[in-house]
Amino acid sequence: MASKLFDLTGKVALITGSTRGLGLVLARGLAQAGAKVVLNGRVQESLDQAAAMLRGEGHEASSALFNVLDRDKIEAEVRSIEGDAGPIDILVNNAGIQRRAAATEVAEADWRDIIDTNLTGVFLVSQVVGRRMIERKRGKLINLCSMLSEAGRPSIAPYTASKGGVKMLTKALATEWARFNVQVNGLGPGYFATEMNKALIENPEFDRWIKARTPAGRWGQPEELVGAAVFLSSDASNFVTGQIVYVDGGVLAAL
């Protein structure tokens, strides 16, 4: 019974921004649970390499080339996915960017790029895929939030604003779409050992601060997000919606 609750066999999962990093880890994790995964990115060569790697591991993987801010391309690619692989059962909105600068020095162009990619992109892809899920009266949406959906840090005001927005967008979509049997939840990573955080990991002072600040005493490993993602994608979460599951080693629980 328990294994059936978490079984994703035959489900089609679209994961945005999934040619590397956490997106690729999540795609692999959903594939290991049985899902047919569709990778997304903006560079065809990177998409081809990532999809080939997953197929080489024995998983069913394809790709969709689109920018999360190009509504027409999103529409076209979603139609193509559903024509080839089948209806999208799971959408993971992972695509995002980060640029660091003091709030007084952030360029307007950088502010707009971060807000657009991290927040508007989530809305546009959710809208296109969500319409189809509503028609079918089933679906799972997972939005990548962040520990910074709840807390601030110096030098990342646009990122924090965008992830706070994703948290509230998640709650708004959840309350609107629950009656259609579409569950919308968020996944909030803490500090993970990823390529994006490489400079922070290699900074001895910051590394010590993170380990001291995190009750678990260490950085998270990307694979440690998979369990929560599978739960939010599966029948085990059919009465769970509007929630943000923080996977942060206890940071937000501790003062």
DRENPA-3360 file (N, C-alpha, C; in nm, 2 decimals, always signed):
BEGIN
1 = MASKLFDL = +0.08/-0.12/+0.00/+0.00/+0.00/+0.00/+0.09/+0.13/+0.00 ~ +0.19/+0.13/+0.09/+0.27/+0.25/+0.10/+0.35/+0.27/-0.03 ~ +0.40/+0.16/-0.09/+0.47/+0.18/-0.22/+0.38/+0.23/-0.33 ~ +0.26/+0.18/-0.33/+0.17/+0.23/-0.44/+0.13/+0.38/-0.42 ~ +0.13/+0.42/-0.30/+0.10/+0.57/-0.28/+0.20/+0.66/-0.34 ~ +0.33/+0.61/-0.34/+0.44/+0.69/-0.39/+0.48/+0.65/-0.53 ~ +0.41/+0.56/-0.60/+0.45/+0.51/-0.73/+0.40/+0.61/-0.84 ~ +0.50/+0.65/-0.92/+0.47/+0.75/-1.03/+0.47/+0.68/-1.17;
9 = TGKVALIT = +0.46/+0.55/-1.17/+0.47/+0.48/-1.30/+0.36/+0.53/-1.39 ~ +0.41/+0.56/-1.51/+0.32/+0.61/-1.62/+0.29/+0.76/-1.61 ~ +0.32/+0.83/-1.51/+0.29/+0.97/-1.50/+0.39/+1.05/-1.58 ~ +0.35/+1.16/-1.64/+0.43/+1.25/-1.72/+0.47/+1.37/-1.64 ~ +0.59/+1.39/-1.62/+0.64/+1.51/-1.54/+0.73/+1.60/-1.62 ~ +0.69/+1.73/-1.62/+0.77/+1.83/-1.69/+0.84/+1.91/-1.58 ~ +0.97/+1.92/-1.59/+1.05/+1.99/-1.49/+1.13/+2.10/-1.56 ~ +1.10/+2.23/-1.53/+1.16/+2.34/-1.60/+1.30/+2.36/-1.54;
17 = GSTRGLGL = +1.39/+2.41/-1.62/+1.53/+2.44/-1.58/+1.60/+2.32/-1.53 ~ +1.59/+2.21/-1.61/+1.64/+2.08/-1.55/+1.75/+2.01/-1.63 ~ +1.84/+2.10/-1.69/+1.95/+2.04/-1.76/+2.07/+2.02/-1.66 ~ +2.06/+2.07/-1.54/+2.17/+2.06/-1.44/+2.12/+2.09/-1.31 ~ +2.20/+2.08/-1.21/+2.17/+2.13/-1.07/+2.05/+2.06/-1.01 ~ +1.97/+2.13/-0.93/+1.86/+2.07/-0.86/+1.76/+2.02/-0.95 ~ +1.73/+2.09/-1.06/+1.63/+2.05/-1.16/+1.66/+1.91/-1.22 ~ +1.78/+1.88/-1.25/+1.82/+1.75/-1.30/+1.81/+1.64/-1.20;
25 = VLARGLAQ = +1.85/+1.68/-1.07/+1.84/+1.58/-0.96/+1.69/+1.55/-0.94 ~ +1.60/+1.65/-0.94/+1.46/+1.62/-0.92/+1.40/+1.54/-1.04 ~ +1.45/+1.57/-1.16/+1.40/+1.49/-1.27/+1.44/+1.34/-1.26 ~ +1.57/+1.32/-1.22/+1.61/+1.18/-1.20/+1.53/+1.11/-1.09 ~ +1.51/+1.19/-0.98/+1.43/+1.13/-0.87/+1.29/+1.09/-0.91 ~ +1.22/+1.17/-0.98/+1.09/+1.14/-1.03/+1.09/+1.02/-1.13 ~ +1.20/+1.02/-1.21/+1.21/+0.91/-1.30/+1.23/+0.78/-1.23 ~ +1.31/+0.78/-1.12/+1.34/+0.66/-1.04/+1.21/+0.61/-0.98;
33 = AGAKVVLN = +1.11/+0.70/-0.95/+0.98/+0.66/-0.90/+0.89/+0.62/-1.00 ~ +0.93/+0.62/-1.13/+0.85/+0.56/-1.24/+0.80/+0.66/-1.34 ~ +0.82/+0.79/-1.32/+0.76/+0.89/-1.41/+0.84/+0.90/-1.54 ~ +0.76/+0.94/-1.64/+0.82/+0.97/-1.77/+0.86/+1.12/-1.76 ~ +0.99/+1.16/-1.76/+1.02/+1.30/-1.74/+1.05/+1.37/-1.87 ~ +1.01/+1.50/-1.87/+1.04/+1.59/-1.98/+1.13/+1.70/-1.92 ~ +1.25/+1.71/-1.97/+1.34/+1.81/-1.93/+1.32/+1.94/-2.01 ~ +1.35/+2.05/-1.94/+1.33/+2.18/-2.01/+1.46/+2.26/-1.99;
41 = GRVQESLD = +1.49/+2.34/-2.09/+1.60/+2.43/-2.08/+1.60/+2.52/-2.21 ~ +1.70/+2.61/-2.22/+1.70/+2.70/-2.33/+1.82/+2.67/-2.43 ~ +1.89/+2.57/-2.40/+2.01/+2.53/-2.49/+1.99/+2.38/-2.53 ~ +1.97/+2.36/-2.66/+1.93/+2.23/-2.71/+2.04/+2.13/-2.68 ~ +2.17/+2.17/-2.69/+2.28/+2.07/-2.67/+2.28/+2.02/-2.52 ~ +2.25/+2.12/-2.43/+2.25/+2.08/-2.29/+2.13/+1.99/-2.26 ~ +2.02/+2.02/-2.32/+1.90/+1.93/-2.31/+1.92/+1.79/-2.36 ~ +1.98/+1.78/-2.48/+2.01/+1.65/-2.54/+2.10/+1.57/-2.45;
49 = QAAAMLRG = +2.21/+1.63/-2.40/+2.30/+1.56/-2.31/+2.23/+1.51/-2.18 ~ +2.15/+1.60/-2.12/+2.09/+1.56/-2.00/+1.99/+1.45/-2.02 ~ +1.91/+1.46/-2.13/+1.81/+1.35/-2.16/+1.88/+1.22/-2.19 ~ +1.99/+1.23/-2.27/+2.06/+1.11/-2.30/+2.12/+1.04/-2.18 ~ +2.17/+1.12/-2.08/+2.22/+1.07/-1.96/+2.12/+0.99/-1.88 ~ +2.00/+1.05/-1.87/+1.89/+0.98/-1.80/+1.85/+0.85/-1.87 ~ +1.84/+0.86/-2.00/+1.80/+0.74/-2.08/+1.91/+0.63/-2.06 ~ +2.03/+0.68/-2.05/+2.14/+0.58/-2.03/+2.13/+0.51/-1.90;
57 = EGHEASSA = +2.06/+0.57/-1.80/+2.04/+0.52/-1.67/+1.92/+0.43/-1.67 ~ +1.85/+0.42/-1.78/+1.73/+0.33/-1.79/+1.60/+0.40/-1.77 ~ +1.60/+0.54/-1.77/+1.48/+0.61/-1.75/+1.42/+0.66/-1.88 ~ +1.29/+0.69/-1.88/+1.22/+0.74/-1.99/+1.23/+0.89/-1.99 ~ +1.30/+0.95/-2.08/+1.32/+1.10/-2.07/+1.32/+1.16/-2.21 ~ +1.26/+1.28/-2.22/+1.26/+1.35/-2.34/+1.28/+1.50/-2.31 ~ +1.28/+1.59/-2.40/+1.31/+1.73/-2.38/+1.22/+1.83/-2.44 ~ +1.21/+1.95/-2.39/+1.13/+2.05/-2.44/+1.21/+2.18/-2.44;
65 = LFNVLDRD = +1.24/+2.24/-2.55/+1.32/+2.36/-2.56/+1.23/+2.48/-2.55 ~ +1.23/+2.56/-2.44/+1.16/+2.68/-2.44/+1.20/+2.77/-2.32 ~ +1.19/+2.90/-2.34/+1.21/+3.00/-2.23/+1.08/+3.01/-2.15 ~ +1.09/+3.01/-2.02/+0.97/+3.02/-1.94/+0.90/+3.15/-1.95 ~ +0.96/+3.25/-2.02/+0.89/+3.38/-2.03/+0.83/+3.39/-2.17 ~ +0.84/+3.29/-2.26/+0.78/+3.30/-2.39/+0.65/+3.22/-2.40 ~ +0.54/+3.29/-2.38/+0.41/+3.22/-2.36/+0.38/+3.14/-2.49 ~ +0.40/+3.19/-2.61/+0.37/+3.12/-2.73/+0.45/+2.99/-2.74;
73 = KIEAEVRS = +0.58/+3.00/-2.71/+0.66/+2.88/-2.71/+0.62/+2.77/-2.61 ~ +0.58/+2.82/-2.49/+0.54/+2.73/-2.38/+0.41/+2.66/-2.43 ~ +0.32/+2.73/-2.49/+0.20/+2.67/-2.54/+0.23/+2.56/-2.65 ~ +0.32/+2.60/-2.74/+0.35/+2.50/-2.85/+0.42/+2.38/-2.79 ~ +0.51/+2.40/-2.70/+0.58/+2.28/-2.65/+0.50/+2.19/-2.56 ~ +0.41/+2.25/-2.48/+0.32/+2.17/-2.40/+0.22/+2.09/-2.49 ~ +0.17/+2.15/-2.60/+0.09/+2.07/-2.69/+0.17/+1.96/-2.75 ~ +0.30/+1.98/-2.78/+0.38/+1.88/-2.84/+0.41/+1.77/-2.73;
81 = IEGDAGPI = +0.44/+1.80/-2.61/+0.46/+1.71/-2.50/+0.34/+1.62/-2.49 ~ +0.22/+1.68/-2.48/+0.10/+1.60/-2.45/+0.06/+1.52/-2.57 ~ +0.10/+1.56/-2.69/+0.07/+1.48/-2.81/+0.17/+1.36/-2.82 ~ +0.29/+1.37/-2.77/+0.39/+1.27/-2.78/+0.39/+1.18/-2.66 ~ +0.41/+1.24/-2.54/+0.43/+1.16/-2.41/+0.30/+1.13/-2.34 ~ +0.20/+1.22/-2.36/+0.07/+1.21/-2.29/+0.05/+1.33/-2.20 ~ -0.07/+1.33/-2.14/-0.11/+1.45/-2.06/+0.00/+1.47/-1.94 ~ +0.03/+1.60/-1.92/+0.12/+1.63/-1.81/+0.05/+1.61/-1.68;
89 = DILVNNAG = +0.10/+1.52/-1.60/+0.04/+1.49/-1.47/+0.11/+1.58/-1.36 ~ +0.24/+1.61/-1.38/+0.32/+1.67/-1.28/+0.40/+1.79/-1.34 ~ +0.39/+1.90/-1.28/+0.47/+2.02/-1.33/+0.56/+2.06/-1.21 ~ +0.69/+2.06/-1.23/+0.79/+2.12/-1.13/+0.84/+2.24/-1.19 ~ +0.81/+2.36/-1.13/+0.86/+2.49/-1.17/+0.99/+2.51/-1.10 ~ +1.10/+2.48/-1.16/+1.23/+2.49/-1.10/+1.32/+2.60/-1.16 ~ +1.29/+2.64/-1.28/+1.38/+2.74/-1.35/+1.39/+2.86/-1.27 ~ +1.52/+2.91/-1.25/+1.54/+3.03/-1.18/+1.68/+3.08/-1.19;
97 = IQRRAAAT = +1.70/+3.21/-1.16/+1.84/+3.27/-1.17/+1.87/+3.34/-1.04 ~ +1.99/+3.38/-1.02/+2.04/+3.45/-0.90/+2.15/+3.54/-0.94 ~ +2.14/+3.67/-0.89/+2.25/+3.76/-0.91/+2.27/+3.84/-0.78 ~ +2.39/+3.85/-0.73/+2.41/+3.91/-0.60/+2.46/+4.05/-0.61 ~ +2.40/+4.14/-0.53/+2.45/+4.28/-0.52/+2.38/+4.34/-0.40 ~ +2.44/+4.44/-0.34/+2.38/+4.52/-0.24/+2.25/+4.58/-0.29 ~ +2.15/+4.59/-0.21/+2.02/+4.65/-0.26/+2.03/+4.79/-0.32 ~ +2.12/+4.87/-0.27/+2.14/+5.00/-0.32/+2.21/+5.00/-0.46;
105 = EVAEADWR = +2.27/+4.89/-0.49/+2.35/+4.88/-0.62/+2.28/+4.79/-0.72 ~ +2.17/+4.73/-0.69/+2.10/+4.64/-0.79/+2.06/+4.72/-0.91 ~ +2.10/+4.67/-1.03/+2.06/+4.74/-1.16/+1.91/+4.70/-1.18 ~ +1.84/+4.80/-1.24/+1.70/+4.77/-1.27/+1.68/+4.65/-1.36 ~ +1.77/+4.64/-1.46/+1.76/+4.53/-1.55/+1.78/+4.39/-1.48 ~ +1.87/+4.39/-1.38/+1.88/+4.26/-1.30/+1.76/+4.24/-1.22 ~ +1.71/+4.34/-1.15/+1.58/+4.32/-1.08/+1.47/+4.26/-1.16 ~ +1.45/+4.32/-1.28/+1.35/+4.27/-1.37/+1.37/+4.13/-1.42;
113 = DIIDTNLT = +1.50/+4.10/-1.45/+1.53/+3.96/-1.50/+1.50/+3.86/-1.39 ~ +1.54/+3.89/-1.27/+1.52/+3.79/-1.16/+1.37/+3.77/-1.13 ~ +1.30/+3.88/-1.11/+1.16/+3.87/-1.09/+1.08/+3.80/-1.20 ~ +1.12/+3.84/-1.32/+1.05/+3.78/-1.44/+1.08/+3.63/-1.45 ~ +1.20/+3.59/-1.44/+1.24/+3.45/-1.45/+1.18/+3.37/-1.33 ~ +1.21/+3.41/-1.21/+1.18/+3.34/-1.09/+1.03/+3.34/-1.05 ~ +0.96/+3.44/-1.09/+0.82/+3.45/-1.05/+0.72/+3.45/-1.17 ~ +0.74/+3.54/-1.26/+0.65/+3.55/-1.38/+0.66/+3.42/-1.46;
121 = GVFLVSQV = +0.78/+3.36/-1.47/+0.80/+3.23/-1.54/+0.72/+3.12/-1.48 ~ +0.72/+3.12/-1.35/+0.64/+3.02/-1.27/+0.49/+3.03/-1.31 ~ +0.44/+3.16/-1.31/+0.30/+3.18/-1.34/+0.27/+3.14/-1.48 ~ +0.35/+3.18/-1.58/+0.32/+3.15/-1.72/+0.31/+3.00/-1.75 ~ +0.41/+2.93/-1.70/+0.41/+2.78/-1.72/+0.29/+2.72/-1.65 ~ +0.27/+2.76/-1.52/+0.16/+2.71/-1.44/+0.03/+2.73/-1.51 ~ +0.01/+2.85/-1.57/-0.12/+2.89/-1.64/-0.14/+2.80/-1.76 ~ -0.04/+2.78/-1.84/-0.06/+2.69/-1.96/-0.08/+2.55/-1.92;
129 = VGRRMIER = +0.00/+2.49/-1.83/-0.02/+2.35/-1.79/-0.15/+2.34/-1.70 ~ -0.17/+2.44/-1.62/-0.28/+2.43/-1.52/-0.42/+2.42/-1.59 ~ -0.43/+2.50/-1.70/-0.56/+2.49/-1.77/-0.59/+2.35/-1.82 ~ -0.49/+2.28/-1.86/-0.51/+2.14/-1.91/-0.54/+2.05/-1.79 ~ -0.47/+2.07/-1.68/-0.50/+1.99/-1.56/-0.64/+2.01/-1.51 ~ -0.69/+2.14/-1.51/-0.82/+2.17/-1.47/-0.93/+2.10/-1.55 ~ -0.90/+2.10/-1.68/-1.00/+2.03/-1.78/-1.00/+1.88/-1.74 ~ -0.89/+1.82/-1.71/-0.88/+1.68/-1.68/-0.92/+1.65/-1.53;
137 = KRGKLINL = -0.93/+1.75/-1.45/-0.96/+1.74/-1.31/-0.86/+1.65/-1.24 ~ -0.73/+1.68/-1.27/-0.62/+1.61/-1.19/-0.49/+1.68/-1.23 ~ -0.40/+1.68/-1.13/-0.27/+1.74/-1.16/-0.19/+1.77/-1.03 ~ -0.06/+1.78/-1.04/+0.03/+1.81/-0.93/+0.12/+1.92/-0.98 ~ +0.12/+2.03/-0.91/+0.22/+2.14/-0.94/+0.31/+2.16/-0.82 ~ +0.44/+2.16/-0.84/+0.54/+2.19/-0.74/+0.62/+2.31/-0.78 ~ +0.62/+2.41/-0.70/+0.69/+2.53/-0.72/+0.82/+2.54/-0.63 ~ +0.93/+2.56/-0.69/+1.05/+2.57/-0.61/+1.06/+2.70/-0.54;
145 = CSMLSEAG = +1.03/+2.70/-0.42/+1.04/+2.82/-0.33/+1.19/+2.82/-0.28 ~ +1.20/+2.86/-0.16/+1.34/+2.87/-0.10/+1.32/+2.90/+0.05 ~ +1.42/+2.87/+0.13/+1.43/+2.92/+0.27/+1.41/+3.07/+0.27 ~ +1.45/+3.13/+0.16/+1.44/+3.28/+0.15/+1.30/+3.32/+0.11 ~ +1.21/+3.23/+0.09/+1.07/+3.27/+0.09/+1.02/+3.32/+0.22 ~ +1.10/+3.29/+0.33/+1.06/+3.32/+0.47/+1.16/+3.41/+0.53 ~ +1.28/+3.42/+0.49/+1.38/+3.49/+0.56/+1.46/+3.58/+0.46 ~ +1.52/+3.69/+0.51/+1.60/+3.77/+0.43/+1.75/+3.75/+0.45;
153 = RPSIAPYT = +1.83/+3.78/+0.35/+1.98/+3.78/+0.36/+2.03/+3.90/+0.29 ~ +2.15/+3.96/+0.33/+2.21/+4.07/+0.25/+2.25/+4.03/+0.11 ~ +2.24/+4.12/+0.02/+2.29/+4.11/-0.12/+2.20/+4.03/-0.21 ~ +2.08/+3.99/-0.17/+1.99/+3.91/-0.26/+1.85/+3.96/-0.26 ~ +1.83/+4.09/-0.25/+1.69/+4.14/-0.24/+1.60/+4.10/-0.35 ~ +1.64/+4.10/-0.48/+1.55/+4.06/-0.58/+1.51/+3.91/-0.57 ~ +1.61/+3.83/-0.54/+1.59/+3.69/-0.53/+1.49/+3.66/-0.42 ~ +1.51/+3.72/-0.30/+1.42/+3.70/-0.19/+1.28/+3.75/-0.22;
161 = ASKGGVKM = +1.27/+3.86/-0.29/+1.14/+3.91/-0.33/+1.07/+3.81/-0.43 ~ +1.15/+3.76/-0.52/+1.09/+3.66/-0.61/+1.04/+3.53/-0.55 ~ +1.12/+3.48/-0.45/+1.08/+3.36/-0.39/+0.97/+3.38/-0.29 ~ +0.96/+3.50/-0.23/+0.84/+3.53/-0.14/+0.72/+3.53/-0.23 ~ +0.73/+3.58/-0.35/+0.62/+3.59/-0.44/+0.58/+3.45/-0.49 ~ +0.68/+3.36/-0.51/+0.64/+3.22/-0.55/+0.57/+3.15/-0.44 ~ +0.60/+3.18/-0.31/+0.53/+3.12/-0.20/+0.38/+3.16/-0.20 ~ +0.36/+3.29/-0.22/+0.22/+3.34/-0.22/+0.14/+3.30/-0.35;
169 = LTKALATE = +0.21/+3.29/-0.46/+0.15/+3.24/-0.58/+0.11/+3.10/-0.56 ~ +0.19/+3.02/-0.50/+0.16/+2.88/-0.47/+0.03/+2.87/-0.39 ~ +0.01/+2.95/-0.29/-0.11/+2.95/-0.20/-0.23/+3.00/-0.28 ~ -0.21/+3.10/-0.37/-0.32/+3.15/-0.44/-0.37/+3.05/-0.54 ~ -0.28/+2.98/-0.62/-0.32/+2.88/-0.71/-0.38/+2.76/-0.64 ~ -0.33/+2.73/-0.53/-0.38/+2.61/-0.45/-0.53/+2.63/-0.41 ~ -0.56/+2.75/-0.36/-0.70/+2.78/-0.32/-0.79/+2.79/-0.44 ~ -0.74/+2.83/-0.55/-0.83/+2.85/-0.67/-0.85/+2.71/-0.74;
177 = WARFNVQV = -0.75/+2.63/-0.74/-0.76/+2.51/-0.82/-0.79/+2.38/-0.74 ~ -0.80/+2.39/-0.61/-0.82/+2.27/-0.53/-0.95/+2.20/-0.57 ~ -1.06/+2.28/-0.60/-1.19/+2.21/-0.64/-1.18/+2.14/-0.77 ~ -1.07/+2.15/-0.84/-1.06/+2.08/-0.97/-0.96/+1.96/-0.95 ~ -0.93/+1.93/-0.82/-0.84/+1.81/-0.79/-0.70/+1.84/-0.84 ~ -0.66/+1.96/-0.84/-0.52/+2.00/-0.88/-0.46/+2.05/-0.75 ~ -0.35/+1.98/-0.71/-0.28/+2.02/-0.59/-0.16/+2.10/-0.62 ~ -0.14/+2.22/-0.56/-0.03/+2.31/-0.58/+0.05/+2.33/-0.45;
185 = NGLGPGYF = +0.17/+2.29/-0.45/+0.25/+2.30/-0.33/+0.39/+2.36/-0.37 ~ +0.46/+2.39/-0.26/+0.60/+2.44/-0.28/+0.70/+2.35/-0.22 ~ +0.82/+2.35/-0.27/+0.94/+2.28/-0.22/+1.04/+2.39/-0.18 ~ +1.08/+2.40/-0.06/+1.17/+2.50/-0.02/+1.31/+2.45/+0.03 ~ +1.41/+2.45/-0.06/+1.54/+2.40/-0.02/+1.61/+2.51/+0.08 ~ +1.69/+2.45/+0.17/+1.77/+2.54/+0.25/+1.90/+2.56/+0.17 ~ +2.01/+2.55/+0.25/+2.14/+2.56/+0.18/+2.19/+2.43/+0.13 ~ +2.20/+2.41/+0.00/+2.24/+2.29/-0.06/+2.37/+2.30/-0.13;
193 = ATEMNKAL = +2.44/+2.19/-0.13/+2.57/+2.19/-0.20/+2.55/+2.17/-0.35 ~ +2.53/+2.29/-0.42/+2.50/+2.29/-0.56/+2.61/+2.38/-0.63 ~ +2.60/+2.37/-0.77/+2.69/+2.45/-0.85/+2.67/+2.60/-0.82 ~ +2.54/+2.64/-0.80/+2.50/+2.78/-0.78/+2.57/+2.83/-0.65 ~ +2.58/+2.74/-0.55/+2.64/+2.78/-0.42/+2.79/+2.75/-0.41 ~ +2.85/+2.72/-0.52/+2.99/+2.68/-0.51/+3.08/+2.79/-0.45 ~ +3.06/+2.91/-0.48/+3.14/+3.02/-0.42/+3.12/+3.03/-0.27 ~ +3.00/+3.01/-0.23/+2.97/+3.01/-0.09/+3.03/+2.90/-0.01;
201 = IENPEFDR = +3.02/+2.78/-0.07/+3.08/+2.66/-0.01/+3.23/+2.68/+0.01 ~ +3.29/+2.74/-0.09/+3.44/+2.76/-0.09/+3.49/+2.88/-0.01 ~ +3.39/+2.95/+0.05/+3.42/+3.06/+0.14/+3.43/+3.01/+0.28 ~ +3.54/+2.99/+0.34/+3.55/+2.93/+0.48/+3.46/+3.00/+0.58 ~ +3.46/+3.13/+0.58/+3.38/+3.20/+0.68/+3.23/+3.17/+0.66 ~ +3.18/+3.17/+0.54/+3.04/+3.14/+0.51/+3.01/+3.00/+0.54 ~ +3.10/+2.91/+0.50/+3.08/+2.76/+0.52/+3.07/+2.74/+0.67 ~ +3.15/+2.80/+0.76/+3.14/+2.78/+0.90/+3.01/+2.84/+0.95;
209 = WIKARTPA = +2.97/+2.95/+0.90/+2.84/+3.01/+0.94/+2.72/+2.92/+0.91 ~ +2.72/+2.87/+0.79/+2.61/+2.78/+0.75/+2.60/+2.66/+0.84 ~ +2.72/+2.59/+0.87/+2.72/+2.47/+0.95/+2.68/+2.50/+1.09 ~ +2.71/+2.62/+1.14/+2.68/+2.66/+1.28/+2.53/+2.70/+1.28 ~ +2.48/+2.76/+1.18/+2.34/+2.81/+1.18/+2.24/+2.69/+1.15 ~ +2.28/+2.59/+1.09/+2.20/+2.47/+1.05/+2.20/+2.37/+1.16 ~ +2.08/+2.34/+1.23/+2.09/+2.24/+1.33/+2.15/+2.10/+1.29 ~ +2.13/+2.07/+1.16/+2.19/+1.94/+1.11/+2.34/+1.95/+1.10;
217 = GRWGQPEE = +2.39/+2.07/+1.10/+2.54/+2.09/+1.11/+2.61/+2.07/+0.97 ~ +2.54/+2.08/+0.86/+2.60/+2.06/+0.73/+2.52/+2.12/+0.62 ~ +2.57/+2.12/+0.50/+2.50/+2.16/+0.38/+2.41/+2.04/+0.34 ~ +2.30/+2.07/+0.28/+2.22/+1.96/+0.22/+2.27/+1.90/+0.09 ~ +2.25/+1.78/+0.07/+2.29/+1.72/-0.06/+2.17/+1.72/-0.15 ~ +2.19/+1.75/-0.28/+2.07/+1.76/-0.37/+1.97/+1.65/-0.37 ~ +2.03/+1.52/-0.36/+1.94/+1.41/-0.36/+1.84/+1.41/-0.24 ~ +1.87/+1.49/-0.14/+1.78/+1.49/-0.02/+1.66/+1.57/-0.04;
225 = LVGAAVFL = +1.64/+1.63/-0.16/+1.52/+1.69/-0.20/+1.42/+1.60/-0.26 ~ +1.47/+1.48/-0.31/+1.39/+1.39/-0.39/+1.27/+1.34/-0.32 ~ +1.29/+1.29/-0.19/+1.18/+1.23/-0.12/+1.06/+1.32/-0.11 ~ +1.08/+1.45/-0.08/+0.97/+1.55/-0.06/+0.91/+1.57/-0.20 ~ +0.99/+1.58/-0.31/+0.93/+1.60/-0.44/+0.84/+1.48/-0.48 ~ +0.89/+1.36/-0.46/+0.81/+1.24/-0.49/+0.68/+1.24/-0.41 ~ +0.68/+1.27/-0.29/+0.56/+1.28/-0.20/+0.46/+1.38/-0.26 ~ +0.51/+1.50/-0.30/+0.42/+1.61/-0.35/+0.37/+1.58/-0.49;
233 = SSDASNFV = +0.44/+1.48/-0.56/+0.40/+1.44/-0.70/+0.30/+1.32/-0.70 ~ +0.29/+1.26/-0.58/+0.22/+1.13/-0.58/+0.08/+1.13/-0.52 ~ +0.01/+1.02/-0.52/-0.12/+1.01/-0.46/-0.11/+1.02/-0.30 ~ +0.01/+1.01/-0.25/+0.03/+1.03/-0.10/-0.01/+1.17/-0.06 ~ -0.01/+1.27/-0.15/-0.03/+1.41/-0.12/-0.17/+1.46/-0.18 ~ -0.26/+1.37/-0.20/-0.38/+1.41/-0.27/-0.47/+1.51/-0.19 ~ -0.45/+1.51/-0.06/-0.53/+1.61/+0.02/-0.43/+1.72/+0.08 ~ -0.32/+1.73/+0.02/-0.22/+1.83/+0.06/-0.21/+1.94/-0.05;
241 = TGQIVYVD = -0.25/+2.06/-0.02/-0.23/+2.17/-0.12/-0.21/+2.30/-0.05 ~ -0.14/+2.39/-0.11/-0.11/+2.52/-0.05/+0.00/+2.52/+0.05 ~ +0.08/+2.41/+0.06/+0.18/+2.40/+0.16/+0.32/+2.42/+0.10 ~ +0.41/+2.47/+0.18/+0.55/+2.48/+0.14/+0.63/+2.38/+0.23 ~ +0.69/+2.28/+0.17/+0.77/+2.19/+0.24/+0.91/+2.23/+0.24 ~ +0.96/+2.28/+0.36/+1.10/+2.32/+0.37/+1.19/+2.21/+0.40 ~ +1.29/+2.19/+0.32/+1.40/+2.09/+0.34/+1.53/+2.16/+0.37 ~ +1.55/+2.19/+0.49/+1.65/+2.29/+0.53/+1.74/+2.25/+0.64;
249 = GGVLAAL = +1.73/+2.12/+0.69/+1.82/+2.08/+0.80/+1.78/+2.15/+0.93 ~ +1.67/+2.21/+0.94/+1.62/+2.27/+1.06/+1.65/+2.42/+1.07 ~ +1.70/+2.49/+0.97/+1.73/+2.63/+0.98/+1.62/+2.71/+1.02 ~ +1.50/+2.70/+0.96/+1.39/+2.79/+0.99/+1.32/+2.75/+1.12 ~ +1.35/+2.64/+1.18/+1.29/+2.60/+1.31/+1.37/+2.66/+1.42 ~ +1.50/+2.70/+1.39/+1.59/+2.75/+1.50/+1.60/+2.90/+1.50 ~ +1.60/+2.96/+1.61/+1.63/+3.10/+1.62/+1.77/+3.14/+1.60;
% end
